Amino acid sequence: MRNRAGLKTMFALSRSLVKVATLQASRTRMLHKGVDSTPPFRFMPVWQRIGMYLFIATASLSYPTYVLLNLDNMRPRPENVLSPEVAEQIKGRRLQREAAQKY
């Protein structure tokens, strides 16, 4: 008697496991084959695909383009002034060149 009760519970347990496994498999199969899970591009016309691509490309490139175009506004510009010593050297060389051209 004791063996029969153990076998019944074992078979009942295996039946319930098989039921759960088949339900899980059928759920995934139904989800995979359903209309809700088909890729969105499958039934889109070509003009909509092109429009979607252009929208995604514009959205992806707009911020980096904005940043690159406004780099000068985001950081201060460096001063492009020569030091006084260098300015004196340039002035001296210019005077020497003018003096050499006169003779």
Backbone as a chain_set.jsonl record, in Angstrom:
{"seq": "MRNRAGLKTMFALSRSLVKVATLQASRTRMLHKGVDSTPPFRFMPVWQRIGMYLFIATASLSYPTYVLLNLDNMRPRPENVLSPEVAEQIKGRRLQREAAQKY", "coords": {"N": [[0.814, -1.197, 0.0], [1.891, 1.132, 0.775], [3.81, 1.597, -1.173], [2.226, 1.947, -3.433], [0.902, 4.352, -2.898], [3.057, 6.075, -2.911], [3.87, 5.809, -5.575], [1.614, 6.837, -6.851], [1.666, 9.531, -6.048], [4.081, 10.236, -7.194], [3.554, 9.897, -9.932], [1.481, 11.727, -10.169], [2.844, 14.053, -9.595], [4.671, 14.091, -11.716], [2.882, 14.31, -13.831], [1.79, 16.83, -13.338], [4.079, 18.36, -13.676], [4.577, 17.905, -16.382], [2.295, 19.093, -17.459], [2.699, 21.772, -16.738], [5.046, 22.265, -18.155], [4.191, 21.913, -20.819], [2.256, 23.916, -20.988], [3.857, 26.155, -20.625], [5.532, 25.943, -22.87], [3.641, 26.129, -24.917], [2.721, 28.69, -24.469], [4.977, 30.255, -25.05], [5.288, 29.55, -27.715], [2.891, 30.485, -28.785], [3.195, 33.195, -28.292], [5.407, 33.697, -29.856], [4.459, 33.187, -32.418], [2.445, 34.955, -32.691], [0.597, 37.923, -33.724], [1.239, 40.132, -32.276], [3.913, 39.943, -31.656], [5.372, 40.178, -33.968], [8.04, 41.517, -35.91], [8.297, 45.078, -36.237], [9.077, 46.163, -38.722], [8.366, 44.365, -40.644], [5.845, 44.494, -41.907], [5.772, 47.033, -42.957], [5.471, 49.66, -45.327], [7.833, 50.643, -47.932], [8.365, 53.405, -48.058], [7.698, 54.2, -45.489], [9.635, 52.862, -44.041], [11.934, 54.155, -44.934], [11.375, 56.711, -43.985], [11.342, 56.165, -41.223], [14.005, 55.389, -40.839], [15.311, 57.811, -41.502], [14.305, 59.447, -39.464], [15.353, 58.184, -37.154], [18.093, 58.429, -37.683], [18.372, 61.231, -37.728], [17.591, 61.864, -35.11], [19.63, 60.579, -33.733], [21.974, 61.871, -34.559], [21.61, 64.563, -34.045], [22.188, 65.769, -31.496], [25.074, 65.36, -31.079], [25.949, 66.889, -33.295], [24.973, 69.422, -32.65], [26.513, 69.942, -30.353], [29.133, 69.968, -31.442], [28.948, 72.154, -33.192], [28.589, 74.254, -31.432], [30.851, 74.478, -29.84], [32.598, 76.649, -29.44], [31.032, 78.413, -28.011], [30.713, 77.098, -25.648], [33.091, 76.977, -24.249], [35.604, 79.222, -23.035], [37.281, 81.43, -25.316], [40.711, 81.184, -26.227], [43.291, 83.642, -25.64], [44.747, 85.293, -28.312], [47.218, 86.731, -28.312], [50.452, 87.977, -28.727], [53.398, 87.685, -26.704], [55.056, 90.479, -25.08], [57.866, 90.441, -25.506], [58.217, 88.864, -27.793], [56.779, 90.394, -29.627], [58.454, 92.647, -29.74], [60.745, 91.473, -30.896], [59.759, 90.779, -33.43], [59.165, 93.324, -34.435], [61.734, 94.411, -34.476], [63.022, 92.737, -36.374], [61.521, 93.352, -38.622], [62.202, 96.02, -39.001], [64.93, 95.658, -39.557], [64.751, 94.243, -41.972], [63.507, 96.159, -43.615], [65.507, 98.066, -43.608], [67.518, 96.668, -44.92], [66.419, 96.401, -47.436], [66.421, 98.981, -48.395], [69.04, 99.531, -49.104]], "CA": [[0.0, 0.0, 0.0], [2.736, 2.305, 0.893], [4.437, 1.794, -2.472], [1.233, 2.475, -4.374], [0.679, 5.768, -2.592], [4.252, 6.789, -3.386], [3.834, 5.834, -7.035], [0.555, 7.755, -7.275], [2.132, 10.916, -5.903], [5.147, 10.462, -8.161], [2.929, 10.096, -11.238], [0.738, 12.985, -10.116], [3.846, 15.115, -9.679], [5.212, 14.141, -13.076], [1.815, 14.828, -14.692], [1.693, 18.281, -13.164], [5.257, 18.953, -14.307], [4.373, 17.853, -17.831], [1.295, 20.116, -17.774], [3.338, 23.09, -16.642], [6.0, 22.387, -19.26], [3.472, 22.103, -22.086], [1.656, 25.25, -20.966], [4.931, 27.13, -20.845], [5.961, 25.833, -24.265], [2.6, 26.648, -25.803], [2.689, 30.146, -24.309], [6.063, 30.866, -25.824], [5.002, 29.351, -29.128], [1.82, 31.394, -29.174], [3.747, 34.541, -28.304], [6.324, 33.794, -30.987], [3.734, 33.164, -33.684], [1.348, 35.904, -32.676], [0.728, 39.177, -34.458], [1.823, 41.134, -31.39], [5.364, 39.839, -31.542], [6.066, 40.258, -35.251], [8.865, 42.718, -35.969], [7.517, 46.173, -36.816], [9.445, 46.481, -40.099], [7.953, 43.326, -41.578], [4.666, 44.871, -42.678], [5.803, 48.468, -43.232], [5.844, 50.009, -46.704], [9.211, 51.111, -48.077], [8.463, 54.825, -47.735], [7.698, 54.322, -44.032], [10.955, 52.412, -43.575], [12.879, 55.246, -45.199], [11.057, 57.764, -43.017], [11.791, 55.721, -39.898], [15.465, 55.468, -40.832], [15.706, 59.219, -41.443], [13.979, 59.947, -38.124], [16.327, 57.638, -36.194], [19.401, 59.033, -37.97], [18.325, 62.626, -37.287], [17.576, 61.886, -33.648], [20.929, 60.128, -33.217], [23.059, 62.781, -34.911], [21.318, 65.967, -33.776], [22.887, 66.292, -30.318], [26.51, 65.549, -31.335], [26.135, 67.996, -34.225], [24.751, 70.645, -31.873], [27.675, 70.15, -29.486], [30.288, 70.347, -32.249], [28.763, 73.489, -33.751], [28.598, 75.258, -30.366], [32.01, 74.323, -28.954], [33.153, 77.955, -29.092], [30.175, 79.043, -27.003], [30.738, 76.323, -24.409], [34.346, 77.219, -23.529], [36.133, 80.547, -23.398], [38.297, 81.431, -26.367], [42.038, 81.582, -25.732], [43.775, 84.922, -26.153], [45.733, 85.138, -29.381], [48.092, 87.893, -28.234], [51.856, 87.616, -28.543], [54.036, 88.3, -25.532], [55.769, 91.713, -25.469], [59.213, 90.149, -26.008], [58.091, 88.379, -29.173], [56.37, 91.541, -30.44], [59.661, 93.457, -29.958], [61.599, 90.765, -31.855], [59.15, 90.904, -34.764], [59.341, 94.704, -34.861], [63.158, 94.572, -34.807], [63.304, 92.043, -37.641], [60.867, 94.107, -39.693], [63.041, 97.193, -39.243], [66.149, 95.191, -40.222], [64.4, 93.888, -43.35], [63.291, 97.412, -44.34], [66.816, 98.711, -43.784], [68.259, 95.904, -45.929], [65.809, 96.629, -48.752], [66.755, 100.34, -48.839], [70.397, 99.568, -49.657]], "C": [[0.857, 1.26, 0.0], [3.409, 2.619, -0.455], [3.474, 2.407, -3.479], [0.972, 3.954, -4.137], [1.858, 6.606, -3.086], [4.276, 6.89, -4.898], [2.788, 6.814, -7.546], [1.02, 9.205, -7.156], [3.241, 11.231, -6.903], [4.56, 10.715, -9.549], [2.132, 11.393, -11.276], [1.693, 14.164, -10.245], [4.394, 15.231, -11.094], [4.154, 14.657, -14.053], [1.721, 16.344, -14.569], [2.91, 18.984, -13.772], [5.128, 18.977, -15.822], [3.363, 18.916, -18.251], [1.922, 21.505, -17.769], [4.293, 23.303, -17.811], [5.286, 22.624, -20.584], [2.802, 23.469, -22.129], [2.707, 26.317, -21.25], [5.378, 27.118, -22.299], [4.907, 26.404, -25.197], [2.492, 28.161, -25.674], [3.782, 30.805, -25.146], [5.83, 30.689, -27.315], [3.926, 30.317, -29.599], [2.337, 32.831, -29.229], [4.649, 34.731, -29.518], [5.566, 33.904, -32.306], [2.651, 34.23, -33.764], [1.646, 37.166, -33.46], [1.431, 40.217, -33.595], [3.339, 41.09, -31.376], [6.074, 39.833, -32.888], [6.886, 41.54, -35.276], [8.127, 43.847, -36.678], [7.856, 46.461, -38.274], [8.904, 45.477, -41.106], [6.809, 43.79, -42.475], [4.622, 46.37, -42.959], [6.141, 48.705, -44.698], [7.251, 50.613, -46.739], [9.328, 52.58, -47.682], [8.429, 55.05, -46.226], [9.029, 53.863, -43.444], [11.994, 53.509, -43.767], [12.645, 56.388, -44.219], [11.524, 57.414, -41.616], [13.307, 55.811, -39.793], [15.927, 56.918, -40.715], [15.422, 59.82, -40.072], [15.009, 59.473, -37.106], [17.704, 58.27, -36.417], [19.448, 60.482, -37.504], [18.364, 62.716, -35.774], [18.93, 61.489, -33.071], [22.031, 61.151, -33.453], [22.819, 64.228, -34.502], [22.107, 66.504, -32.588], [24.398, 66.398, -30.534], [26.797, 66.697, -32.301], [25.971, 69.325, -33.515], [25.965, 70.957, -31.006], [28.874, 70.611, -30.305], [30.153, 71.755, -32.825], [28.853, 74.578, -32.689], [29.769, 75.108, -29.409], [32.588, 75.673, -28.533], [32.314, 78.666, -28.039], [30.256, 78.331, -25.661], [32.013, 76.534, -23.602], [34.877, 78.581, -23.937], [37.222, 80.43, -24.461], [39.644, 81.825, -25.774], [42.456, 82.917, -26.351], [44.876, 84.667, -27.176], [46.649, 86.365, -29.443], [49.518, 87.404, -27.996], [52.41, 88.305, -27.298], [54.822, 89.539, -25.981], [57.174, 91.455, -26.026], [59.17, 89.719, -27.475], [57.684, 89.522, -30.09], [57.567, 92.447, -30.732], [60.59, 92.793, -30.975], [61.06, 90.911, -33.275], [59.361, 92.317, -35.3], [60.8, 94.959, -35.26], [63.51, 93.907, -36.124], [62.693, 92.793, -38.826], [61.711, 95.341, -40.046], [64.334, 96.799, -39.959], [65.88, 94.868, -41.69], [64.197, 95.155, -44.191], [64.619, 98.123, -44.604], [67.624, 97.993, -44.857], [67.701, 96.149, -47.322], [66.161, 98.018, -49.289], [68.115, 100.37, -49.522], [70.556, 98.592, -50.725]], "O": [[0.583, 2.262, -0.661], [3.552, 3.786, -0.822], [3.848, 3.27, -4.273], [0.836, 4.721, -5.09], [1.677, 7.704, -3.612], [4.653, 7.924, -5.45], [3.011, 7.528, -8.523], [0.793, 10.011, -8.059], [3.334, 12.353, -7.401], [4.997, 11.621, -10.26], [2.11, 12.081, -12.297], [1.392, 15.15, -10.919], [4.562, 16.335, -11.613], [4.487, 15.367, -15.002], [1.59, 17.053, -15.567], [2.784, 20.079, -14.319], [5.519, 19.948, -16.47], [3.543, 19.571, -19.277], [1.702, 22.305, -18.678], [4.343, 24.388, -18.39], [5.726, 23.448, -21.386], [2.774, 24.115, -23.176], [2.475, 27.255, -22.013], [5.581, 28.176, -22.894], [5.24, 27.09, -26.163], [2.205, 28.846, -26.656], [3.54, 31.783, -25.853], [6.142, 31.584, -28.1], [4.032, 30.899, -30.679], [1.957, 33.595, -30.117], [4.656, 35.797, -30.134], [5.983, 34.632, -33.206], [2.009, 34.386, -34.803], [2.792, 37.443, -33.814], [2.135, 41.084, -34.112], [3.984, 42.104, -31.108], [7.262, 39.515, -32.951], [6.462, 42.551, -34.716], [7.396, 43.591, -37.635], [7.001, 46.961, -39.005], [8.977, 45.719, -42.31], [6.807, 43.508, -43.674], [3.543, 46.923, -43.176], [7.004, 48.025, -45.252], [7.786, 51.037, -45.715], [10.3, 52.961, -47.031], [9.057, 55.984, -45.728], [9.494, 54.424, -42.452], [12.82, 53.765, -42.891], [13.593, 56.964, -43.686], [12.043, 58.27, -40.9], [13.836, 56.258, -38.776], [16.822, 57.227, -39.928], [16.214, 60.618, -39.571], [15.487, 60.261, -36.289], [18.398, 58.608, -35.458], [20.454, 60.92, -36.945], [19.082, 63.544, -35.213], [19.335, 62.008, -32.03], [22.934, 61.284, -32.626], [23.731, 65.049, -34.6], [22.648, 67.607, -32.67], [24.974, 67.436, -30.206], [27.79, 67.405, -32.137], [26.742, 70.256, -33.749], [26.398, 72.107, -30.933], [29.565, 71.549, -29.908], [31.147, 72.473, -32.934], [29.166, 75.723, -33.016], [29.689, 75.568, -28.27], [33.023, 75.828, -27.391], [32.848, 79.448, -27.253], [29.898, 78.911, -24.636], [32.022, 76.295, -22.395], [34.632, 79.043, -25.051], [37.98, 79.46, -24.495], [39.712, 82.702, -24.913], [42.023, 83.269, -27.448], [45.816, 83.914, -26.922], [46.828, 86.961, -30.505], [49.755, 86.527, -27.165], [51.942, 89.371, -26.9], [55.21, 89.632, -27.145], [57.625, 92.172, -26.919], [59.985, 90.156, -28.288], [58.183, 89.621, -31.211], [57.693, 92.963, -31.842], [61.161, 93.475, -31.826], [61.824, 91.141, -34.213], [59.695, 92.497, -36.471], [61.07, 95.634, -36.254], [64.247, 94.49, -36.92], [63.286, 92.854, -39.903], [61.909, 95.662, -41.218], [64.789, 97.507, -40.856], [66.695, 95.187, -42.555], [64.651, 95.227, -45.333], [64.831, 98.701, -45.669], [68.339, 98.637, -45.624], [68.451, 96.105, -48.297], [66.199, 98.217, -50.503], [68.32, 101.166, -50.438], [71.635, 98.482, -51.307]]}, "num_chains": 1, "name": "protein.A"}
